[in-house]
Amino acid sequence: MSRNHDPQPQPTVLAGVPFVNRTMEHAMILYYSPGACSLADHIALHEAGLQFDRVKVDLKAKRTEDGRDFTGINPKGYVPALDLGGGAILTENIAILSWAADRDPSLAPEGRDGRYRLLEMLAFISTEVHKSFKPLFTPGSSEDEKQAAKDTIGKRLGFIAERMDGDYLFGDRFTVADAYLLVMLTWANKMDIAVPDPLPAFFDRMKQRPAVQLAFKHEGLG
C-alpha cells in the first residue's frame, strides 16, 4: 500500500452502503487488486487529480495487504471499494466512476444528457462486457463455455466499436467510461479475444495517458 494505516473499525450497513464511525478524517483509500476491474477506478481517480491511498487486496484470501479481513471493509468481498474518508465505503464500478466524474465534470460527456449517456455506457460495459468474462475467470468452466463467452464479448465490443466517433467513447473527450473500457480490452487481449477496429488504436492511445501509466505502475502492471 502507499502508506501505513491503523486497523479500521468494523462498518455497519446503512441503506445498502457500509459506513464506519471515525474520530478523525483521513485520506481516501482505494482497495484494489492488480489488474482487476478496480484498475478503472484507479485510473479515474488519477485523471480527476484526487489524492488517495491504495491498499492491495488478496481476493482469494479476502485479506488486505496489511492483514485485515477485507469483508469487514466491503461485505461483498470484491473490489473496488473506495473509502471516501468521511466514513463511507463506496463500492461498484458504476458508482465510483460516476462519483469521480462528479468531482471533475470534465470526465463526463458534455451536454444536457451527458450524465445519462455516461451511465448508459457504464451500465453496458458492466453488465454486457464485464459480466461476460465470468466463465473465463471461473475454474471448471468448459471449453464450450469459454468459447461462448469469448464470442459474446467480441460481439459486445463490436457494438461499442461501431458507435465510436472520435478518439474516445464520446468523441474527442476522455471520460471515466474510457477507463473502464480500457480494462476490458486489457482482459480481452490476455484472453486472445479479437478486438475490432477502432478499439486497438483506442487501446494504444489510452496507454499513453499519464494517469493510465501511473495506475499501471502503481499496480505493477506492464
C-alpha positions, 0 to 999 in steps of 0.5 A, spaced: 500 500 500 502 507 499 502 508 506 501 505 513 494 505 516 491 503 523 486 497 523 479 500 521 473 499 525 468 494 523 462 498 518 455 497 519 450 497 513 446 503 512 441 503 506 445 498 502 452 502 503 457 500 509 459 506 513 464 506 519 464 511 525 471 515 525 474 520 530 478 523 525 478 524 517 483 521 513 485 520 506 481 516 501 483 509 500 482 505 494 482 497 495 484 494 489 487 488 486 492 488 480 489 488 474 482 487 476 476 491 474 478 496 480 484 498 475 478 503 472 477 506 478 484 507 479 485 510 473 479 515 474 481 517 480 488 519 477 485 523 471 480 527 476 487 529 480 484 526 487 489 524 492 488 517 495 491 511 498 491 504 495 491 498 499 492 491 495 487 486 496 488 478 496 481 476 493 482 469 494 484 470 501 479 476 502 485 479 506 488 486 505 495 487 504 496 489 511 492 483 514 485 485 515 479 481 513 477 485 507 469 483 508 469 487 514 471 493 509 466 491 503 461 485 505 461 483 498 468 481 498 470 484 491 473 490 489 473 496 488 471 499 494 473 506 495 473 509 502 471 516 501 474 518 508 468 521 511 466 514 513 463 511 507 465 505 503 463 506 496 463 500 492 461 498 484 464 500 478 458 504 476 458 508 482 465 510 483 466 512 476 460 516 476 462 519 483 469 521 480 466 524 474 462 528 479 468 531 482 471 533 475 465 534 470 470 534 465 470 526 465 463 526 463 460 527 456 458 534 455 451 536 454 444 536 457 444 528 457 451 527 458 450 524 465 445 519 462 449 517 456 455 516 461 451 511 465 448 508 459 455 506 457 457 504 464 451 500 465 453 496 458 460 495 459 458 492 466 453 488 465 454 486 457 462 486 457 464 485 464 459 480 466 461 476 460 468 474 462 465 470 468 466 463 465 473 465 463 475 467 470 471 461 473 475 454 474 471 448 471 468 452 466 468 448 459 471 449 453 464 450 450 463 455 455 469 459 454 468 459 447 461 462 448 463 467 452 469 469 448 464 470 442 459 474 446 464 479 448 467 480 441 460 481 439 459 486 445 465 490 443 463 490 436 457 494 438 461 499 442 466 499 436 461 501 431 458 507 435 465 510 436 466 517 433 472 520 435 478 518 439 474 516 445 467 513 447 464 520 446 468 523 441 474 527 442 473 527 450 476 522 455 471 520 460 471 515 466 467 510 461 474 510 457 477 507 463 473 502 464 473 500 457 480 500 457 480 494 462 476 490 458 480 490 452 486 489 457 482 482 459 480 481 452 487 481 449 490 476 455 484 472 453 486 472 445 479 475 444 479 479 437 478 486 438 475 490 432 477 496 429 477 502 432 478 499 439 486 497 438 488 504 436 483 506 442 487 501 446 494 504 444 492 511 445 489 510 452 496 507 454 499 513 453 495 517 458 499 519 464 494 517 469 493 510 465 501 509 466 501 511 473 495 506 475 499 501 471 505 502 475 502 503 481 499 496 480 505 493 477 502 492 471 506 492 464 
